[in-house]
């Protein structure tokens, strides 16, 4: 297993193509491990990892925690509710307090773009970004790439559509960086008000027509409409969104080729995806979740070698 | 008695402009200007390549006093101003309480009364700078307000803006607005563009500044009053279109003026990729085309003045996640050096005018020309001296220029019968 060029996983932006392949290849081996009767390896024995979550998360935290435990790491969890954050402690103080208890790695989710960068410049531990505001969510992009590669092979030349709220999505941004580095063609699609004005500067196509985009793509990665991040109004109603930008099974059936349907979860059933689409044959949503553990094991394992 | 030997006079309004002379200062006045002056008892100041101009004026300083004296107070603001070559500063009304009453204005004036640096309060347009109720602007003028503004709060309400503009003509004061349509900059952290997209950060689009300039200029035209001195002043403009709009308005004969912050011409938005909060400033660092346009505006006179936009922030407000950190840079000690370092087109005389003649005109301050018998309000400087910005007299240290070599610095300031060495 090869080495990474970075000490921290702050974002896909900071990874080389070879870093990404190292992670994906390592993840494939860990996927075998977690499908064995004994799912645990001793790779990170004596490594202590703190999952520091300043924002709500169920699946990402759970996925990281499982990955850590399957690598035999010691795990502590910290979440913002009921913690010192509410007493006005700074991020740096909070993390330094945790580090003082001899923690080797920090997995952090935070609502501020760049918060993991800030931390990585100031603390000795390895930092893994588990989502920083509307900036990056690198492990999600890696598990998405892993899942696509697993189903349809090499990403080079594949057409991937990212559909939904692009403006507020760290998943979209990390996916764009990752897919482009791996040679895929990327298109973002959503209501005009949820597409950043300068998004095409990242090398992606832009569309506002979901049907046409589904017809174009090999893979549709549908994003959650992030109601919790919409502090001001960007579209009239969820009803109108689901009518004009939602995806249902009928739309998938009408395509002249079969596509893969992905979603980072949690799904707003009946908004961006109807249940019959989410649960359809084309959907690999649960595979993504499974692969998430393997990919996170790979990330933690490779960073611990640094 | 003070004798300044062989100093080059930079003052576009003085008959001595461009000449190297001796200047004798006595009892706070310029007693004599000539060659080889003789004054046996005088303290002598002299050096290689020394220049002198009337004292520099900074039109935009956040003193944070009263209210946030842990960031800066009027005394340290004056010390930093003197260190940067300024003999007069205008302080923004965004203190706590705001400079919206006679009391607070008197406090500011009295607290700084003994300083070499003269402090001129800018009165708030609305109570608490909240954009709702007018302050008593005639009374505040009587109490010493040299101009009116809501400071860092752009005036959003069109009615308030229009009525302030009309009302202030009665007292011959300029209305200063920092153009930003807040509806378009909600949660904005940096210039909206490719870099903000890459960083997933909410942008402060150029159009937010330009729209407000368009609105304000239309209203100035609507008010329809002719004036030789500006009635409306835009503070810290930052975009190429903003320069174009103001250039056009001036050509139309509208009584408008504007300034830029010195640091605006130093950096682009691409510097933010490391999330360094020392570069977090509003208006944000934009792009090379904007910087180029600002230089053109400075050269052709569209941009009248350069300010420091000195905004001290303590460690606790800056050493944070980017979106939680405060905007602002301390600039009093670096303003001249920064402008001069990055300058490729302006003459020393043009630069000095941006710090002296134009600010005084806009703020209705008495003119100071270098001539015998006039008050000694002077800044001695060397435009070619290279120096490293390594310490500050401000209470705060939020500057991206620490450790940087700058060209040009002030050496001595003279005002109110006092002399201070800069830096």
Interface residues (C-beta under 8 A of the other chain):
Chain A: X13 X90 X91 X92 X110 X112 X113 X114 X115 X117 X118 X132 X133 X134 X135 X136 X170 X173 X196 X197 X198 X199 X201 X202 X231 X232
Chain B: X186 X187 X189 X192 X193 X194 X196 X197 X198 X199 X200 X201 X202 X205 X274 X275 X316 X319 X320 X321 X322 X323 X324
